Structures are given as C-alpha cells and as structure tokens.
Amino acid sequence: MAEETKSLEDLGDALAKAEPAGEETGADLSTDISEDAPRTYEKVIDEQGRSYATGKRKDAVARVWIKPGVGNVTVNGRDQKQYFARPVLQMILNQPLAAVNRAGQYDVVCTVKGGGLSGQAGAVRHGISKALALHEPDLRPDLKQGGFLTRDSRVVERKKYGRRKARRSFQFSKR
C-alpha cells in the first residue's frame, strides 16, 4: 500500500521525488499567493479619451461613453432632461457622479435599448459607474461601497401556466 502523507511538507517531498529531475511541471510549489495584496486596476481609455462600459437593469441595456467635459449627459441623441423627464430618473443618473464629487466634470454619451424608463435609467446609472471606475480606478472603492458597480439582477417574474399573472390565480367561483 502507498505511504500516507500527513503534512504539506511530506506532500511536497513526495511530489519532488515523483517528478523527473530535468522536467518542470506547470505548477510551481514555491509560489506564494498572498490574498492580502490589494488588486490594482488600470485606466482603460480609447484613442479619443473616452472610457466605455455597458450597464444593465431589468430588460434595459445601456452603452455608455464618458470623457472629461462640462457635464453634458446625452441619451439616445437627446439631452438627459428631455429623455428622462421625471426628476427622480434624472437624480438616478447623477447619483454615481455626485457620490464621488465629479458632477459637472464628465460628458456622458449613451445609447439605451429595451425596458421602460425606470429600467433604462438604472442601466445608464450602472454604465456610468462602470465607465467612471475604468476612467479613474481610484474611485472604484467609493463606487463599490455605494453599490453602484453591482448589477441589480431583479427582473420581472415570468407568467405561469394556469395562472392569470406570475402568481395571481384566476378568480375562484364556488357556483
């Protein structure tokens, strides 16, 4: 029967004996992977000085480009105030920029498809947050803490067979 290895050193010795002397395996046992080291993120900017990200919410998908500017927000070729007429939706769009004190410092151009206005506003907010984190990686912890980088995965529940809606049953009739 084979020898029992009781510790990691024994296992390392057993692997060293089993491995031919001149041949290397893909794994290096001496490599120390430290989980305490913080992950670093790099700037991602295209030739025109923009950062691109995709934001999603419900059925809406937003493609967002940001670049340094005066604070113009354009959605599907129209101004933010014209496309999202409700003040609540405009506030949702400006939340990530206000959270990191960058309001009025970036121009945002986005195209959004699918869903309703509320889902579209959430998708644009998600896209702005991701693009901002790519443009200025130092802002990522603040955006992450505010919950702006997390995709809101809640979607409408599908309608079930034999029911009126997703959960609502047909009205029961005794007679």
N, CA, C and O of each residue as an XYZ file, in Angstrom:
700
protein
N       0.835     -1.177      0.000
C       0.000      0.000      0.000
C       0.883      1.244      0.000
O       2.026      1.183      0.452
N       0.377      2.365     -0.496
C       1.157      3.598     -0.611
C       1.374      4.231      0.756
O       0.632      3.986      1.707
N       2.430      5.063      0.822
C       2.722      5.769      2.071
C       1.663      6.839      2.314
O       1.098      7.395      1.372
N       1.404      7.117      3.576
C       0.470      8.191      3.907
C       1.251      9.477      4.114
O       2.275      9.474      4.796
N       0.781     10.579      3.533
C       1.401     11.876      3.758
C       0.539     12.621      4.758
O      -0.675     12.736      4.592
N       1.182     13.123      5.797
C       0.426     13.735      6.880
C       0.528     15.254      6.903
O      -0.251     15.902      7.601
N       1.462     15.839      6.164
C       1.592     17.290      6.171
C       1.899     17.777      4.758
O       2.148     16.984      3.851
N       1.877     19.080      4.595
C       2.170     19.663      3.289
C       3.623     19.465      2.894
O       3.926     19.323      1.709
N       4.546     19.454      3.886
C       5.953     19.226      3.561
C       6.144     17.813      3.015
O       6.889     17.605      2.058
N       5.459     16.838      3.638
C       5.547     15.464      3.153
C       5.014     15.365      1.732
O       5.578     14.659      0.897
N       3.928     16.075      1.464
C       3.350     16.063      0.126
C       4.306     16.694     -0.875
O       4.478     16.179     -1.980
N       4.931     17.809     -0.495
C       5.902     18.457     -1.375
C       7.089     17.558     -1.651
O       7.568     17.504     -2.784
N       7.582     16.841     -0.627
C       8.700     15.914     -0.817
C       8.292     14.772     -1.735
O       9.073     14.347     -2.586
N       7.063     14.270     -1.565
C       6.593     13.170     -2.401
C       6.468     13.608     -3.853
O       6.804     12.840     -4.755
N       5.992     14.821     -4.099
C       5.886     15.327     -5.465
C       7.256     15.553     -6.080
O       7.453     15.300     -7.269
N       8.210     16.029     -5.277
C       9.560     16.258     -5.786
C      10.216     14.941     -6.176
O      10.947     14.890     -7.165
N       9.970     13.876     -5.417
C      10.529     12.568     -5.739
C       9.887     11.997     -6.991
O      10.566     11.376     -7.808
N       8.587     12.201     -7.151
C       7.868     11.646     -8.293
C       8.213     12.370     -9.590
O       8.121     11.771    -10.662
N       8.604     13.629     -9.523
C       8.891     14.440    -10.703
C      10.299     14.151    -11.203
O      11.236     14.149    -10.404
N      10.482     13.904    -12.512
C      11.827     13.707    -13.043
C      12.675     14.958    -12.833
O      12.144     16.068    -12.806
N      13.972     14.789    -12.687
C      14.863     15.881    -12.290
C      14.924     16.999    -13.317
O      14.926     18.166    -12.924
N      14.974     16.708    -14.599
C      15.164     17.756    -15.606
C      13.880     18.360    -16.121
O      13.923     19.306    -16.907
N      12.735     17.842    -15.704
C      11.465     18.275    -16.272
C      10.699     19.145    -15.292
O      10.694     18.878    -14.090
N      10.051     20.186    -15.802
C       9.257     21.062    -14.931
C       7.784     20.831    -15.188
O       7.367     20.597    -16.323
N       7.008     20.897    -14.138
C       5.554     20.831    -14.296
C       5.015     22.244    -14.388
O       5.741     23.210    -14.158
N       3.739     22.363    -14.725
C       3.135     23.682    -14.871
C       3.007     24.426    -13.562
O       2.986     25.657    -13.563
N       2.921     23.734    -12.456
C       2.712     24.388    -11.162
C       4.040     24.550    -10.428
O       4.868     23.639    -10.410
N       4.228     25.699     -9.836
C       5.407     25.957     -9.032
C       4.969     25.940     -7.575
O       4.172     26.775     -7.149
N       5.497     24.979     -6.809
C       5.047     24.807     -5.426
C       5.543     25.912     -4.515
O       4.944     26.177     -3.473
N       6.645     26.565     -4.905
C       7.218     27.578     -4.027
C       6.537     28.938     -4.163
O       6.806     29.841     -3.371
N       5.659     29.095     -5.155
C       4.991     30.370     -5.362
C       4.015     30.625     -4.216
O       3.185     29.777     -3.887
N       4.128     31.798     -3.621
C       3.253     32.161     -2.511
C       2.202     33.141     -3.023
O       2.528     34.260     -3.419
N       0.968     32.725     -3.013
C      -0.126     33.597     -3.450
C      -0.680     34.275     -2.205
O      -1.271     33.632     -1.339
N      -0.478     35.572     -2.136
C      -0.972     36.287     -0.959
C      -2.345     36.856     -1.263
O      -2.539     37.547     -2.262
N      -3.285     36.560     -0.398
C      -4.648     37.064     -0.574
C      -4.802     38.456      0.002
O      -5.816     39.118     -0.220
N      -3.786     38.907      0.748
C      -3.869     40.216      1.374
C      -3.493     41.349      0.409
O      -3.812     42.510      0.667
N      -2.830     41.027     -0.678
C      -2.385     42.058     -1.609
C      -3.596     42.669     -2.311
O      -4.421     41.933     -2.851
N      -3.723     43.995     -2.316
C      -4.868     44.624     -2.980
C      -4.754     44.495     -4.499
O      -3.660     44.534     -5.063
N      -5.894     44.344     -5.133
C      -5.918     44.238     -6.587
C      -5.828     45.627     -7.187
O      -6.528     46.543     -6.754
N      -4.975     45.784     -8.176
C      -4.814     47.088     -8.813
C      -5.561     47.084    -10.143
O      -5.579     46.085    -10.861
N      -6.168     48.210    -10.451
C      -6.901     48.372    -11.691
C      -6.227     49.455    -12.520
O      -5.716     50.437    -11.981
N      -6.232     49.266    -13.845
C      -5.598     50.230    -14.741
C      -6.659     51.072    -15.435
O      -7.818     50.678    -15.564
N      -6.216     52.256    -15.881
C      -7.086     53.113    -16.679
C      -7.344     52.452    -18.024
O      -6.434     51.895    -18.638
N      -8.585     52.517    -18.475
C      -8.937     51.997    -19.792
C      -9.564     53.148    -20.567
O     -10.717     53.515    -20.343
N      -8.775     53.713    -21.487
C      -9.214     54.878    -22.260
C      -8.904     54.618    -23.732
O      -7.828     54.117    -24.060
N      -9.853     54.960    -24.630
C      -9.611     54.770    -26.056
C      -8.855     55.954    -26.661
O      -8.424     56.856    -25.943
N      -8.699     55.945    -27.987
C      -7.914     56.985    -28.672
C      -8.512     58.376    -28.523
O      -7.791     59.371    -28.594
N      -9.827     58.456    -28.317
C     -10.496     59.746    -28.204
C     -10.628     60.215    -26.766
O     -11.309     61.205    -26.502
N      -9.985     59.517    -25.826
C     -10.006     59.920    -24.424
C     -11.255     59.521    -23.675
O     -11.566     60.097    -22.633
N     -11.987     58.525    -24.201
C     -13.230     58.094    -23.576
C     -13.059     56.742    -22.907
O     -12.189     55.953    -23.275
N     -13.903     56.492    -21.921
C     -13.999     55.159    -21.319
C     -15.387     54.626    -21.628
O     -16.374     55.360    -21.586
N     -15.449     53.329    -21.942
C     -16.702     52.705    -22.349
C     -17.107     51.628    -21.352
O     -16.261     50.898    -20.834
N     -18.408     51.533    -21.087
C     -18.927     50.461    -20.240
C     -20.363     50.163    -20.644
O     -21.046     50.997    -21.240
N     -20.802     48.967    -20.310
C     -22.173     48.546    -20.561
C     -22.885     48.405    -19.229
O     -22.390     47.733    -18.324
N     -24.044     49.036    -19.105
C     -24.840     48.932    -17.893
C     -26.133     48.191    -18.182
O     -26.696     48.313    -19.270
N     -26.606     47.421    -17.205
C     -27.835     46.657    -17.396
C     -28.741     46.788    -16.185
O     -28.281     46.909    -15.049
N     -30.053     46.760    -16.455
C     -31.066     46.796    -15.400
C     -32.371     46.308    -16.006
O     -32.793     46.818    -17.044
N     -33.014     45.337    -15.385
C     -34.225     44.709    -15.917
C     -33.967     44.263    -17.363
O     -33.056     43.469    -17.599
N     -34.735     44.746    -18.318
C     -34.501     44.373    -19.716
C     -33.741     45.445    -20.485
O     -33.551     45.312    -21.694
N     -33.307     46.493    -19.816
C     -32.637     47.601    -20.484
C     -31.124     47.382    -20.513
O     -30.534     46.891    -19.550
N     -30.513     47.756    -21.633
C     -29.063     47.672    -21.798
C     -28.581     49.036    -22.278
O     -29.076     49.557    -23.278
N     -27.620     49.611    -21.570
C     -27.096     50.931    -21.916
C     -25.627     50.825    -22.276
O     -24.846     50.203    -21.555
N     -25.252     51.433    -23.395
C     -23.850     51.555    -23.775
C     -23.437     52.981    -23.433
O     -24.041     53.936    -23.921
N     -22.413     53.130    -22.595
C     -22.064     54.442    -22.035
C     -20.612     54.780    -22.328
O     -19.717     53.963    -22.108
N     -20.384     55.995    -22.827
C     -19.045     56.534    -23.013
C     -18.924     57.785    -22.165
O     -19.810     58.638    -22.204
N     -17.844     57.916    -21.396
C     -17.613     59.150    -20.640
C     -16.251     59.699    -21.014
O     -15.314     58.957    -21.307
N     -16.167     61.033    -20.997
C     -14.885     61.712    -21.223
C     -14.911     63.017    -20.452
O     -15.990     63.538    -20.172
N     -13.760     63.556    -20.101
C     -13.740     64.835    -19.380
C     -14.461     65.912    -20.178
O     -14.294     66.013    -21.393
N     -15.259     66.710    -19.489
C     -16.039     67.739    -20.165
C     -16.707     68.659    -19.163
O     -16.194     68.892    -18.069
N     -17.869     69.183    -19.559
C     -18.556     70.180    -18.744
C     -19.808     69.637    -18.052
O     -20.494     70.379    -17.349
N     -20.111     68.351    -18.244
C     -21.251     67.770    -17.542
C     -22.464     67.524    -18.410
O     -23.557     67.331    -17.879
N     -22.318     67.522    -19.728
C     -23.445     67.225    -20.611
C     -23.739     65.733    -20.588
O     -22.826     64.913    -20.686
N     -25.023     65.380    -20.457
C     -25.454     63.983    -20.498
C     -26.404     63.835    -21.674
O     -27.474     64.443    -21.701
N     -26.002     63.015    -22.655
C     -26.807     62.796    -23.844
C     -27.260     61.346    -23.874
O     -26.441     60.430    -23.797
N     -28.581     61.140    -23.986
C     -29.153     59.797    -24.018
C     -29.886     59.633    -25.342
O     -30.831     60.370    -25.623
N     -29.459     58.674    -26.157
C     -30.047     58.415    -27.476
C     -30.167     59.690    -28.316
O     -31.182     59.912    -28.976
N     -29.147     60.505    -28.287
C     -29.115     61.719    -29.099
C     -29.888     62.888    -28.523
O     -29.917     63.955    -29.136
N     -30.514     62.726    -27.374
C     -31.274     63.805    -26.742
C     -30.665     64.139    -25.390
O     -29.937     63.339    -24.802
N     -30.978     65.336    -24.911
C     -30.488     65.750    -23.601
C     -31.154     64.910    -22.508
O     -32.267     64.415    -22.680
N     -30.458     64.761    -21.391
C     -30.956     63.974    -20.261
C     -32.311     64.463    -19.779
O     -33.192     63.652    -19.495
N     -32.495     65.776    -19.681
C     -33.750     66.335    -19.173
C     -34.906     66.102    -20.151
O     -36.065     66.026    -19.744
N     -34.584     65.992    -21.420
C     -35.611     65.754    -22.417
C     -35.979     64.266    -22.465
O     -37.156     63.933    -22.595
N     -34.999     63.374    -22.363
C     -35.259     61.938    -22.454
C     -35.891     61.411    -21.162
O     -36.904     60.712    -21.198
N     -35.285     61.752    -20.028
C     -35.822     61.358    -18.726
C     -36.476     62.590    -18.110
O     -35.813     63.370    -17.426
N     -37.771     62.765    -18.350
C     -38.461     63.981    -17.924
C     -38.688     64.022    -16.414
O     -38.707     65.102    -15.823
N     -38.860     62.860    -15.786
C     -39.126     62.840    -14.350
C     -37.861     63.165    -13.564
O     -36.798     62.618    -13.857
N     -37.959     64.043    -12.573
C     -36.776     64.414    -11.780
C     -36.140     63.230    -11.052
O     -34.929     63.218    -10.831
N     -36.947     62.234    -10.678
C     -36.407     61.061     -9.977
C     -35.433     60.309    -10.891
O     -34.376     59.862    -10.444
N     -35.791     60.174    -12.165
C     -34.920     59.468    -13.106
C     -33.638     60.256    -13.367
O     -32.567     59.668    -13.523
N     -33.743     61.578    -13.413
C     -32.547     62.409    -13.590
C     -31.624     62.287    -12.374
O     -30.401     62.271    -12.512
N     -32.221     62.202    -11.187
C     -31.438     62.041     -9.973
C     -30.696     60.697     -9.979
O     -29.547     60.615     -9.545
N     -31.362     59.648    -10.473
C     -30.742     58.326    -10.546
C     -29.504     58.378    -11.442
O     -28.480     57.778    -11.117
N     -29.591     59.087    -12.560
C     -28.457     59.195    -13.476
C     -27.276     59.917    -12.843
O     -26.125     59.564    -13.098
N     -27.548     60.916    -12.027
C     -26.468     61.732    -11.451
C     -25.891     61.170    -10.160
O     -24.899     61.697     -9.658
N     -26.482     60.115     -9.608
C     -26.014     59.563     -8.333
C     -24.549     59.151     -8.328
O     -23.835     59.549     -7.408
N     -24.044     58.369     -9.305
C     -22.637     57.957     -9.212
C     -21.668     59.126     -9.289
O     -20.655     59.137     -8.590
N     -21.965     60.108    -10.129
C     -21.078     61.277    -10.248
C     -21.100     62.106     -8.972
O     -20.064     62.622     -8.551
N     -22.274     62.241     -8.351
C     -22.373     63.010     -7.116
C     -21.696     62.287     -5.956
O     -21.147     62.930     -5.061
N     -21.732     60.947     -5.963
C     -21.150     60.168     -4.869
C     -19.632     60.324     -4.802
O     -19.045     60.228     -3.724
N     -18.999     60.565     -5.945
C     -17.532     60.703     -5.972
C     -17.099     62.143     -6.256
O     -15.944     62.390     -6.603
N     -18.028     63.090     -6.108
C     -17.757     64.524     -6.300
C     -17.178     64.833     -7.675
O     -16.206     65.579     -7.790
N     -17.778     64.256     -8.721
C     -17.346     64.522    -10.089
C     -18.480     65.107    -10.935
O     -18.419     65.059    -12.163
N     -19.498     65.652    -10.300
C     -20.622     66.235    -11.035
C     -20.128     67.434    -11.838
O     -19.443     68.311    -11.312
N     -20.487     67.457    -13.123
C     -20.094     68.560    -13.990
C     -18.680     68.446    -14.537
O     -18.200     69.380    -15.179
N     -18.002     67.331    -14.301
C     -16.627     67.182    -14.798
C     -16.521     66.224    -15.976
O     -15.477     66.166    -16.625
N     -17.574     65.475    -16.263
C     -17.543     64.499    -17.352
C     -18.736     64.676    -18.264
O     -19.846     64.957    -17.811
N     -18.495     64.507    -19.565
C     -19.568     64.434    -20.543
C     -19.922     62.963    -20.715
O     -19.040     62.111    -20.820
N     -21.206     62.677    -20.741
C     -21.681     61.306    -20.860
C     -22.511     61.194    -22.130
O     -23.442     61.970    -22.344
N     -22.167     60.223    -22.969
C     -22.945     59.922    -24.160
C     -23.349     58.460    -24.050
O     -22.500     57.588    -23.861
N     -24.655     58.190    -24.168
C     -25.083     56.799    -24.038
C     -26.230     56.496    -24.984
O     -27.006     57.371    -25.368
N     -26.306     55.227    -25.343
C     -27.443     54.707    -26.087
C     -28.047     53.618    -25.230
O     -27.329     52.796    -24.661
N     -29.367     53.610    -25.136
C     -30.040     52.648    -24.278
C     -31.201     52.028    -25.038
O     -31.945     52.715    -25.737
N     -31.342     50.708    -24.886
C     -32.408     49.969    -25.563
C     -33.098     49.058    -24.567
O     -32.500     48.629    -23.580
N     -34.360     48.769    -24.835
C     -35.102     47.789    -24.058
C     -35.662     48.344    -22.766
O     -35.212     49.372    -22.261
N     -36.656     47.639    -22.240
C     -37.239     48.003    -20.955
C     -38.016     49.302    -20.989
O     -38.282     49.863    -22.052
N     -38.375     49.768    -19.797
C     -39.081     51.035    -19.659
C     -38.130     52.110    -19.183
O     -36.924     51.884    -19.086
N     -38.670     53.281    -18.886
C     -37.825     54.403    -18.496
C     -37.083     54.148    -17.189
O     -35.919     54.529    -17.059
N     -37.732     53.514    -16.227
C     -37.089     53.249    -14.946
C     -35.908     52.287    -15.109
O     -34.834     52.515    -14.551
N     -36.112     51.218    -15.871
C     -35.032     50.273    -16.127
C     -33.911     50.903    -16.921
O     -32.738     50.612    -16.687
N     -34.267     51.771    -17.866
C     -33.251     52.440    -18.666
C     -32.414     53.383    -17.815
O     -31.198     53.463    -17.986
N     -33.060     54.097    -16.901
C     -32.311     54.993    -16.018
C     -31.356     54.194    -15.137
O     -30.222     54.620    -14.920
N     -31.790     53.055    -14.629
C     -30.915     52.201    -13.830
C     -29.763     51.647    -14.636
O     -28.648     51.527    -14.128
N     -30.021     51.303    -15.902
C     -28.966     50.786    -16.773
C     -27.925     51.862    -17.070
O     -26.727     51.583    -17.076
N     -28.377     53.085    -17.316
C     -27.439     54.183    -17.582
C     -26.612     54.468    -16.332
O     -25.410     54.712    -16.432
N     -27.234     54.441    -15.169
C     -26.506     54.658    -13.910
C     -25.427     53.596    -13.727
O     -24.296     53.917    -13.362
N     -25.766     52.349    -13.976
C     -24.803     51.255    -13.864
C     -23.654     51.443    -14.858
O     -22.492     51.223    -14.516
N     -23.979     51.849    -16.082
C     -22.953     52.073    -17.100
C     -22.040     53.240    -16.760
O     -20.828     53.160    -16.961
N     -22.614     54.326    -16.245
C     -21.801     55.483    -15.845
C     -20.837     55.083    -14.733
O     -19.672     55.479    -14.744
N     -21.321     54.305    -13.783
C     -20.487     53.872    -12.663
C     -19.314     53.025    -13.144
O     -18.176     53.234    -12.724
N     -19.596     52.066    -14.026
C     -18.542     51.195    -14.529
C     -17.531     51.975    -15.370
O     -16.326     51.751    -15.261
N     -18.022     52.892    -16.211
C     -17.117     53.685    -17.043
C     -16.265     54.616    -16.190
O     -15.090     54.832    -16.488
N     -16.846     55.161    -15.142
C     -16.103     56.036    -14.226
C     -15.005     55.260    -13.510
O     -13.903     55.773    -13.313
N     -15.308     54.015    -13.118
C     -14.301     53.174    -12.463
C     -13.173     52.821    -13.424
O     -12.031     52.647    -13.000
N     -13.484     52.715    -14.716
C     -12.432     52.437    -15.702
C     -11.604     53.682    -16.005
O     -10.401     53.586    -16.251
N     -12.248     54.854    -15.987
C     -11.546     56.101    -16.289
C     -10.662     56.541    -15.131
O      -9.539     56.999    -15.342
N     -11.168     56.402    -13.904
C     -10.403     56.741    -12.694
C     -10.463     55.558    -11.730
O     -11.383     55.484    -10.915
N      -9.508     54.634    -11.801
C      -9.549     53.435    -10.947
C      -9.523     53.744     -9.450
O      -9.933     52.907     -8.645
N      -9.051     54.922     -9.066
C      -9.019     55.278     -7.638
C     -10.422     55.468     -7.059
O     -10.603     55.391     -5.844
N     -11.411     55.714     -7.911
C     -12.786     55.927     -7.450
C     -13.533     54.619     -7.223
O     -14.626     54.620     -6.656
N     -12.957     53.514     -7.656
C     -13.644     52.217     -7.577
C     -14.118     51.852     -6.165
O     -15.262     51.421     -6.025
N     -13.301     52.001     -5.105
C     -13.796     51.636     -3.765
C     -15.024     52.439     -3.331
O     -15.938     51.893     -2.713
N     -15.043     53.735     -3.654
C     -16.200     54.557     -3.276
C     -17.451     54.130     -4.045
O     -18.542     54.059     -3.478
N     -17.284     53.845     -5.343
C     -18.428     53.403     -6.147
C     -18.910     52.032     -5.686
O     -20.111     51.765     -5.647
N     -17.973     51.178     -5.342
C     -18.323     49.830     -4.880
C     -19.074     49.896     -3.552
O     -20.055     49.183     -3.344
N     -18.601     50.758     -2.662
C     -19.241     50.899     -1.354
C     -20.656     51.452     -1.495
O     -21.551     51.071     -0.741
N     -20.856     52.343     -2.450
C     -22.187     52.901     -2.682
C     -23.127     51.936     -3.390
O     -24.324     52.206     -3.490
N     -22.603     50.808     -3.886
C     -23.428     49.819     -4.563
C     -23.713     50.141     -6.014
O     -24.645     49.590     -6.600
N     -22.916     51.033     -6.606
C     -23.174     51.443     -7.983
C     -22.604     50.469     -9.014
O     -23.060     50.458    -10.158
N     -21.624     49.656     -8.638
C     -20.995     48.748     -9.589
C     -21.695     47.388     -9.639
O     -21.392     46.568    -10.506
N     -22.613     47.147     -8.731
C     -23.321     45.877     -8.690
C     -24.550     45.939     -9.591
O     -25.367     46.853     -9.479
N     -24.674     44.968    -10.476
C     -25.826     44.937    -11.360
C     -27.040     44.481    -10.563
O     -26.990     43.462     -9.875
N     -28.130     45.235    -10.658
C     -29.361     44.876     -9.968
C     -30.026     43.762    -10.777
O     -30.564     44.013    -11.856
N     -29.990     42.557    -10.267
C     -30.411     41.389    -11.045
C     -31.912     41.126    -10.987
O     -32.383     40.148    -11.567
N     -32.666     41.973    -10.306
C     -34.106     41.726    -10.206
C     -34.791     41.967    -11.553
O     -34.657     43.035    -12.150
N     -35.515     40.972    -12.012
C     -36.267     41.102    -13.257
C     -37.698     40.642    -12.992
O     -37.984     40.060    -11.946
N     -38.586     40.900    -13.935
C     -39.985     40.530    -13.787
C     -40.107     39.011    -13.827
O     -39.512     38.350    -14.680
N     -40.875     38.474    -12.906
C     -41.100     37.025    -12.854
C     -42.009     36.614    -14.005
O     -42.959     37.323    -14.338
N     -41.719     35.483    -14.601
C     -42.498     35.058    -15.766
C     -43.883     34.581    -15.375
O     -44.112     34.128    -14.254
N     -44.806     34.692    -16.328
C     -46.162     34.235    -16.110
C     -46.180     32.707    -16.134
O     -45.519     32.084    -16.965
N     -46.948     32.106    -15.210
C     -47.022     30.659    -15.119
C     -48.289     30.144    -15.802
O     -49.305     30.834    -15.890
N     -48.188     28.919    -16.276
C     -49.325     28.258    -16.922
C     -50.437     28.049    -15.897
O     -50.164     27.667    -14.759
N     -51.687     28.295    -16.289
C     -52.830     28.078    -15.414
C     -53.061     29.206    -14.429
O     -53.908     29.091    -13.543
N     -52.327     30.284    -14.569
C     -52.492     31.436    -13.686
C     -52.738     32.680    -14.528
O     -52.487     32.710    -15.733
N     -53.239     33.705    -13.842
C     -53.578     34.933    -14.533
C     -52.327     35.779    -14.802
O     -52.180     36.379    -15.866
N     -51.433     35.808    -13.809
C     -50.149     36.521    -13.930
C     -49.085     35.578    -13.383
O     -49.258     34.360    -13.426
N     -47.980     36.129    -12.866
C     -46.924     35.260    -12.356
C     -47.390     34.460    -11.152
O     -47.076     33.276    -11.037
N     -48.137     35.095    -10.252
C     -48.596     34.402     -9.046
C     -50.103     34.454     -8.855
O     -50.669     33.619     -8.150
N     -50.754     35.423     -9.474
C     -52.193     35.625     -9.311
C     -52.965     34.511     -9.997
O     -52.742     34.225    -11.173
N     -53.881     33.880     -9.256
C     -54.721     32.835     -9.826
C     -55.984     33.451    -10.416
O     -56.322     34.603    -10.145
N     -56.662     32.662    -11.218
C     -57.966     33.098    -11.699
C     -58.921     33.146    -10.519
O     -58.723     32.447     -9.526
N     -59.965     33.975    -10.627
C     -60.918     34.107     -9.529
C     -61.698     32.804     -9.338
O     -62.238     32.223    -10.279
N     -61.728     32.380     -8.083
C     -62.419     31.117     -7.764
C     -63.925     31.353     -7.729
O     -64.402     32.322     -7.139
N     -64.649     30.465     -8.359
C     -66.122     30.559     -8.354
C     -66.681     29.290     -7.715
O     -66.438     28.186     -8.202
N     -67.427     29.451     -6.627
C     -67.964     28.297     -5.937
C     -69.123     27.695     -6.727
O     -69.278     26.476     -6.787
N     -69.940     28.564     -7.336
C     -71.076     28.086     -8.127
C     -71.012     28.582     -9.545
O     -71.893     28.273    -10.347
